[in-house]
Amino acid sequence: MKILLIRNDNIGDLICTTPAIQALAKKYGAENIDIVVNSYNFCAIRNNPFVNEIFSYTKPKHKKNLLAKLKAGFSKLRVFFLIFIRKYDVAVILRSSYSPWAEIFAKTARAKQIIGVAPNNQKSSITHPIIIPPFTHEVMACFLCLEPLGITYNDESTLYSPLNPNQKYQNFVFFHISSRVRENQIDKDKILSIIELLKANFKDIVITAQDQHLSEQIATLSKVEHLNTKSLDELANYLCLAKLVITLDGGITHLAPALKVPIIALFGRTNLACWRPWGKCCIALQDESKLAQNISLESIQNALEKAKNEFCK
């Protein structure tokens, strides 16, 4: 049976899908499983041993000039053509919410069975609509999408394969100090206070951030090293050998556990039940205000002690 999976959103989302992909491959064989992704989240499935062929396209909205948008459009058309000529028995949209484009990909694959979350009160080509209960973690939501194929969760873990592991910061504690969402951000004073807690518990610390200016400024003030990388994929080359990661909510929340690195995640407004880091060596903190800034230093210190004593031996 030929199966096409579709996951065309973000890196962290695709990382949360990897346990379900592994379970599916155990039953049906990786050689029978293809997947549609985009150029942004491609790194999360690259070199994954549980899929056969990866169809990747670039989203035109991610490109600025007209020529780049046209090239991106052609890359998308190419994927449509390739999955059309292959023709699949089953297409599974591995998402916890409905995606019109994902349904179009599934329909183009000419699959007899299309499994996924269907739109509300609209006609759909999805033959096996899935209902995801509120507060279901994204990992388990993906398994619900595979229930019609007889797949259940059996302690599979998330997976990410770094391209070129780098030993420069091996056994360092990484502190990722930036987030794109305002409620998930903390101010400079809070960052510096957390770094002091890290210094009291660990010897080697390095900070990272999407904002290079911010990381350089904090590094100067705190007298710790900073690392600038161009992408989450590049950062993974260093994180894979880390002792511990402490981060604000974002892609690293899912990247670190997939690299089998212990993590402390500081959450803001994100739904913790649905998006907490998945794994045994993970700690997630969230204040009732849903503001990362309000997470107490005491709770962070307790988390650091727990991580140091239980995860970082």
NUSEBA-316546 format. One line per field, with one value per residue (C-alpha): residue number from 1; residue in one letter; chain; x, y negated, z negated. Coordinates in nm, 2 decimals. Layout:
REM NUSEBA-316546
num = NUM/...
residu = A/...
chaine = A/...
X = X/...
Y = Y/...
Z = Z/...
//
This chain:
REM NUSEBA-316546
num = 1/2/3/4/5/6/7/8/9/10/11/12/13/14/15/16/17/18/19/20/21/22/23/24/25/26/27/28/29/30/31/32/33/34/35/36/37/38/39/40/41/42/43/44/45/46/47/48/49/50/51/52/53/54/55/56/57/58/59/60/61/62/63/64/65/66/67/68/69/70/71/72/73/74/75/76/77/78/79/80/81/82/83/84/85/86/87/88/89/90/91/92/93/94/95/96/97/98/99/100/101/102/103/104/105/106/107/108/109/110/111/112/113/114/115/116/117/118/119/120/121/122/123/124/125/126/127/128/129/130/131/132/133/134/135/136/137/138/139/140/141/142/143/144/145/146/147/148/149/150/151/152/153/154/155/156/157/158/159/160/161/162/163/164/165/166/167/168/169/170/171/172/173/174/175/176/177/178/179/180/181/182/183/184/185/186/187/188/189/190/191/192/193/194/195/196/197/198/199/200/201/202/203/204/205/206/207/208/209/210/211/212/213/214/215/216/217/218/219/220/221/222/223/224/225/226/227/228/229/230/231/232/233/234/235/236/237/238/239/240/241/242/243/244/245/246/247/248/249/250/251/252/253/254/255/256/257/258/259/260/261/262/263/264/265/266/267/268/269/270/271/272/273/274/275/276/277/278/279/280/281/282/283/284/285/286/287/288/289/290/291/292/293/294/295/296/297/298/299/300/301/302/303/304/305/306/307/308/309/310/311/312/313
residu = M/K/I/L/L/I/R/N/D/N/I/G/D/L/I/C/T/T/P/A/I/Q/A/L/A/K/K/Y/G/A/E/N/I/D/I/V/V/N/S/Y/N/F/C/A/I/R/N/N/P/F/V/N/E/I/F/S/Y/T/K/P/K/H/K/K/N/L/L/A/K/L/K/A/G/F/S/K/L/R/V/F/F/L/I/F/I/R/K/Y/D/V/A/V/I/L/R/S/S/Y/S/P/W/A/E/I/F/A/K/T/A/R/A/K/Q/I/I/G/V/A/P/N/N/Q/K/S/S/I/T/H/P/I/I/I/P/P/F/T/H/E/V/M/A/C/F/L/C/L/E/P/L/G/I/T/Y/N/D/E/S/T/L/Y/S/P/L/N/P/N/Q/K/Y/Q/N/F/V/F/F/H/I/S/S/R/V/R/E/N/Q/I/D/K/D/K/I/L/S/I/I/E/L/L/K/A/N/F/K/D/I/V/I/T/A/Q/D/Q/H/L/S/E/Q/I/A/T/L/S/K/V/E/H/L/N/T/K/S/L/D/E/L/A/N/Y/L/C/L/A/K/L/V/I/T/L/D/G/G/I/T/H/L/A/P/A/L/K/V/P/I/I/A/L/F/G/R/T/N/L/A/C/W/R/P/W/G/K/C/C/I/A/L/Q/D/E/S/K/L/A/Q/N/I/S/L/E/S/I/Q/N/A/L/E/K/A/K/N/E/F/C/K
chaine = A/A/A/A/A/A/A/A/A/A/A/A/A/A/A/A/A/A/A/A/A/A/A/A/A/A/A/A/A/A/A/A/A/A/A/A/A/A/A/A/A/A/A/A/A/A/A/A/A/A/A/A/A/A/A/A/A/A/A/A/A/A/A/A/A/A/A/A/A/A/A/A/A/A/A/A/A/A/A/A/A/A/A/A/A/A/A/A/A/A/A/A/A/A/A/A/A/A/A/A/A/A/A/A/A/A/A/A/A/A/A/A/A/A/A/A/A/A/A/A/A/A/A/A/A/A/A/A/A/A/A/A/A/A/A/A/A/A/A/A/A/A/A/A/A/A/A/A/A/A/A/A/A/A/A/A/A/A/A/A/A/A/A/A/A/A/A/A/A/A/A/A/A/A/A/A/A/A/A/A/A/A/A/A/A/A/A/A/A/A/A/A/A/A/A/A/A/A/A/A/A/A/A/A/A/A/A/A/A/A/A/A/A/A/A/A/A/A/A/A/A/A/A/A/A/A/A/A/A/A/A/A/A/A/A/A/A/A/A/A/A/A/A/A/A/A/A/A/A/A/A/A/A/A/A/A/A/A/A/A/A/A/A/A/A/A/A/A/A/A/A/A/A/A/A/A/A/A/A/A/A/A/A/A/A/A/A/A/A/A/A/A/A/A/A/A/A/A/A/A/A/A/A/A/A/A/A/A/A/A/A/A/A
X = 0.00/0.14/0.09/0.14/0.18/0.13/0.28/0.33/0.36/0.65/0.96/0.84/0.51/0.69/0.92/0.60/0.49/0.80/0.68/0.37/0.58/0.80/0.50/0.35/0.68/0.69/0.36/0.37/0.75/0.93/0.97/0.59/0.57/0.63/0.57/0.50/0.67/0.79/1.14/1.11/1.04/1.23/1.53/1.31/1.25/1.57/1.76/1.46/1.49/1.11/1.02/1.10/1.06/1.03/0.85/0.95/0.82/0.88/0.59/0.56/0.45/0.80/0.96/0.98/1.04/0.83/1.09/1.14/0.77/0.74/1.01/0.84/0.51/0.68/0.83/0.48/0.34/0.62/0.52/0.16/0.27/0.49/0.23/-0.03/0.16/0.26/-0.10/-0.14/-0.37/-0.39/-0.32/-0.29/-0.29/-0.10/-0.22/-0.44/-0.63/-0.77/-0.55/-0.71/-0.37/-0.30/-0.64/-0.55/-0.23/-0.41/-0.68/-0.41/-0.25/-0.57/-0.59/-0.89/-0.87/-0.80/-0.76/-0.74/-0.92/-1.20/-1.34/-1.64/-1.97/-1.81/-1.79/-1.46/-1.28/-1.16/-1.31/-1.21/-1.25/-1.07/-1.18/-0.90/-1.02/-0.92/-0.59/-0.46/-0.08/0.03/0.22/-0.09/-0.31/-0.09/-0.16/-0.53/-0.49/-0.34/-0.60/-0.79/-0.47/-0.45/-0.16/-0.14/0.13/0.39/0.65/0.79/1.01/1.06/1.36/1.58/1.90/2.16/2.35/2.70/2.74/2.99/3.18/3.27/3.01/3.00/2.86/2.77/2.44/2.25/2.02/1.80/1.69/1.45/1.10/0.89/0.58/0.55/0.39/0.68/0.95/1.14/1.33/1.70/1.71/1.52/1.76/2.06/1.91/1.86/2.22/2.33/2.13/2.29/2.64/2.57/2.48/2.69/3.04/3.00/2.72/2.65/2.36/2.17/1.91/1.74/1.84/2.22/2.24/2.06/2.28/2.59/2.46/2.37/2.70/2.89/2.68/2.69/3.04/2.93/2.98/2.73/2.66/2.50/2.35/2.16/1.89/1.74/1.89/2.24/2.18/2.09/2.45/2.57/2.26/2.29/2.60/2.47/2.44/2.11/1.90/1.69/1.47/1.18/0.89/0.97/1.11/1.39/1.12/1.07/1.42/1.61/1.41/1.43/1.81/1.78/1.90/1.74/1.54/1.37/1.11/0.97/0.62/0.41/0.07/0.12/-0.12/0.11/-0.11/-0.08/0.28/0.49/0.83/0.78/1.01/1.12/1.40/1.18/1.06/0.80/0.73/0.43/0.29/-0.09/-0.07/0.05/0.34/0.70/0.82/0.62/0.78/0.95/1.32/1.25/1.07/1.35/1.61/1.41/1.40/1.77/1.84/1.61/1.77/2.12/2.05/1.83/1.91/2.27/2.46
Y = 0.00/-0.34/-0.61/-0.99/-1.20/-1.58/-1.82/-2.16/-2.40/-2.47/-2.29/-2.22/-2.09/-1.85/-1.74/-1.65/-1.44/-1.21/-0.97/-0.89/-0.85/-0.60/-0.40/-0.40/-0.27/0.01/0.15/0.06/0.02/-0.30/-0.21/-0.26/-0.61/-0.94/-1.29/-1.64/-1.92/-2.27/-2.41/-2.57/-2.25/-2.02/-2.00/-1.83/-1.53/-1.52/-1.19/-1.05/-0.67/-0.62/-0.78/-0.69/-1.00/-1.36/-1.61/-1.96/-2.29/-2.66/-2.87/-3.18/-3.39/-3.34/-3.51/-3.89/-3.96/-3.84/-3.61/-3.43/-3.40/-3.25/-3.00/-2.90/-2.86/-2.62/-2.42/-2.37/-2.27/-2.02/-1.85/-1.84/-1.67/-1.42/-1.30/-1.29/-1.05/-0.83/-0.79/-0.67/-0.44/-0.66/-1.02/-1.14/-1.51/-1.51/-1.83/-1.91/-2.17/-2.19/-2.31/-2.38/-2.34/-2.01/-1.88/-1.99/-1.79/-1.49/-1.51/-1.55/-1.23/-1.05/-0.85/-0.64/-0.72/-1.07/-1.10/-1.43/-1.71/-1.82/-2.18/-2.29/-2.29/-2.26/-2.00/-1.81/-1.53/-1.39/-1.04/-0.98/-1.30/-1.31/-1.50/-1.62/-1.68/-2.01/-2.00/-1.71/-1.73/-1.76/-1.43/-1.25/-1.44/-1.29/-0.94/-1.01/-1.08/-0.74/-0.54/-0.45/-0.27/-0.07/-0.28/-0.35/-0.52/-0.28/-0.52/-0.65/-0.96/-1.27/-1.27/-1.52/-1.44/-1.72/-1.77/-1.85/-1.81/-2.06/-1.99/-2.36/-2.39/-2.02/-1.98/-2.35/-2.48/-2.67/-2.96/-3.07/-3.42/-3.53/-3.46/-3.61/-3.62/-3.91/-3.71/-3.46/-3.72/-3.83/-4.15/-4.20/-4.21/-3.88/-3.73/-3.85/-3.71/-3.37/-3.37/-3.43/-3.12/-2.92/-3.04/-2.91/-2.57/-2.51/-2.59/-2.64/-2.86/-2.99/-3.21/-3.22/-3.44/-3.52/-3.88/-3.89/-4.24/-4.12/-3.82/-4.03/-4.28/-4.02/-3.84/-4.16/-4.24/-3.88/-3.79/-3.46/-3.33/-3.38/-3.19/-3.33/-3.09/-3.16/-2.90/-2.66/-2.38/-2.53/-2.57/-2.20/-2.11/-2.26/-2.18/-1.80/-1.79/-2.02/-1.93/-2.12/-2.37/-2.64/-2.83/-3.06/-2.90/-2.84/-2.58/-2.49/-2.37/-2.07/-2.05/-1.98/-1.67/-1.54/-1.57/-1.38/-1.69/-1.78/-2.10/-2.36/-2.55/-2.89/-2.93/-3.24/-3.23/-2.90/-2.61/-2.40/-2.09/-2.09/-2.21/-2.12/-1.96/-1.58/-1.35/-1.23/-1.48/-1.79/-2.06/-2.32/-2.63/-2.86/-3.14/-3.16/-3.51/-3.34/-3.58/-3.43/-3.74/-3.65/-3.30/-3.33/-3.29/-3.05/-2.81/-2.84/-2.77/-2.46/-2.34/-2.39/-2.19/-1.91/-1.91/-1.91/-1.63/-1.41/-1.48/-1.61/-1.34
Z = 0.00/0.10/-0.16/-0.11/-0.43/-0.42/-0.67/-0.51/-0.81/-1.06/-1.18/-1.53/-1.40/-1.17/-1.45/-1.65/-1.36/-1.36/-1.62/-1.42/-1.10/-1.28/-1.40/-1.05/-0.91/-1.16/-1.02/-0.65/-0.58/-0.51/-0.15/-0.11/-0.27/-0.10/-0.24/-0.12/-0.31/-0.24/-0.20/-0.55/-0.74/-0.51/-0.75/-1.01/-0.79/-0.59/-0.65/-0.84/-0.80/-0.82/-0.49/-0.13/0.09/-0.03/0.19/0.09/0.24/0.16/0.05/0.28/-0.02/-0.17/0.13/0.19/0.55/0.85/1.00/0.68/0.63/0.98/0.91/0.59/0.77/1.02/0.74/0.60/0.94/0.98/0.65/0.76/1.09/0.91/0.66/0.93/1.15/0.86/0.74/0.38/0.20/-0.11/-0.18/-0.55/-0.64/-0.97/-1.12/-1.42/-1.23/-0.88/-0.59/-0.24/-0.07/-0.24/-0.12/0.24/0.22/0.09/0.36/0.63/0.51/0.63/0.31/0.24/-0.13/-0.25/-0.63/-0.82/-1.00/-0.78/-0.74/-0.94/-0.75/-0.41/-0.14/-0.15/0.03/-0.31/-0.33/-0.69/-0.90/-1.22/-1.53/-1.76/-2.12/-2.28/-2.47/-2.28/-2.23/-1.87/-1.89/-1.99/-1.74/-1.47/-1.61/-1.60/-1.23/-1.19/-1.38/-1.06/-0.95/-1.28/-1.43/-1.80/-2.01/-2.15/-2.32/-1.99/-2.03/-1.82/-1.58/-1.41/-1.22/-1.23/-0.91/-1.04/-1.42/-1.56/-1.89/-1.96/-2.24/-2.34/-2.70/-2.72/-2.85/-2.58/-2.67/-2.38/-2.47/-2.20/-2.07/-1.80/-2.01/-2.26/-2.54/-2.51/-2.55/-2.86/-2.92/-2.95/-3.33/-3.34/-3.09/-3.29/-3.62/-3.46/-3.33/-3.69/-3.80/-3.52/-3.63/-3.98/-3.85/-3.54/-3.42/-3.04/-2.91/-2.56/-2.46/-2.12/-1.97/-1.65/-1.71/-1.67/-1.83/-2.13/-2.18/-2.15/-2.39/-2.65/-2.60/-2.68/-2.99/-3.13/-3.02/-2.86/-2.51/-2.23/-1.91/-1.60/-1.35/-1.03/-1.09/-1.33/-1.12/-1.16/-1.54/-1.56/-1.46/-1.80/-2.01/-1.94/-2.17/-2.44/-2.81/-2.86/-2.67/-2.84/-2.59/-2.54/-2.34/-1.98/-1.74/-1.99/-2.23/-2.00/-1.85/-2.17/-2.27/-1.91/-1.95/-2.28/-2.48/-2.81/-2.80/-3.02/-2.82/-2.94/-2.80/-2.75/-2.58/-2.41/-2.50/-2.72/-2.69/-2.31/-2.26/-2.56/-2.47/-2.41/-2.60/-2.94/-3.00/-2.96/-3.20/-3.09/-3.30/-3.26/-3.48/-3.52/-3.35/-3.03/-3.02/-3.01/-3.19/-3.50/-3.55/-3.88/-3.92/-4.21/-3.97/-3.72/-3.99/-4.10/-3.74/-3.69/-4.01/-3.89/-3.54/-3.69/-3.93/-3.71/-3.35/-3.34/-3.53
//
